[in-house]
Amino acid sequence: MWNEKKSSEILALLQALPKAQIADDHEVLHLLESQKLYGSGLVWVDINLLASAQLTGCGLWTADSPLQKGAIKLHLQVYE
């Protein structure tokens, strides 16, 4: 059931979370090429996530195996 009061509170809490830096296409392509991530099972969105996590200095929470391996390759913390 929709609870407007509770959803407003949740949205406010989400807005208060730290923001990740968004990698631009040039940065994503550079990461793809410099780390030789092609053929690793990663898709464009995954590489964007990795680039943003690297720029921000944060880890990733994922159960996706190729994304976990990519994060580990970049020495990012992985949370399952």
MIMAR-488533 format. One record per residue (C-alpha): residue in one letter; x, y, z. Coordinates in steps of 0.2 Angstrom, whole numbers, plus 2048, in hexadecimal, padded with zeros to 3 digits. Example, Ala and Ser with C-alpha at 12.3 -4.5 7.8 and 13.67 -1.06 7.14 Angstrom:
// residues 2
A83E7EA827S8447FB824
***
This chain:
// residues 80
M800800800W8068117FCN80B81C80BE80F82D805K816833816K822824817S827826804S82B839807E836834815I83F82780BL8418327FDA84983F808L85583380FL85A82D7FEQ85D83F7F9A868841808L874833802P8858387FBK88583A7E8A8908307DDQ89A8397CFI8938357BEA8A082F7B2D89F8377A0D8A082C791H8B383178EE8B782B7A0V8AD81B79DL8B581778DH8C681B794L8C380E7A3L8BD801796E8CD80378CS8DA806799Q8D37F77A4K8CF7EC795L8BE7E879BY8B77E378AG8B27D1789S8B07D079CG89D7CE79CL89B7E07A1V88E7EB798W88E7FE796V8848017A5D8907F67B0I89F8007A9N8978107ADL89480A7BFL8A68057C1A8AC8167BAS8A181F7C6A8A68157D5Q8B88177D1L8B682A7CFT8AC82B7DFG8B78207E9C8A98147EEG8A58027EDL8977F87E4W8897EE7EBT8867E07DEA8837CE7DCD8877CF7C9S8977C47C6P89E7CE7B8L89B7DE7C1Q8A37D77D1K8B27D27C7G8B47E37BFA8B37EB7CFI8C07E07D7K8CC7E37C8L8CA7F67CBH8CD7F37DEL8BC7F97E3Q8B37F27F2V8A67E67EEY8967E37F9E88B7D47F6
***
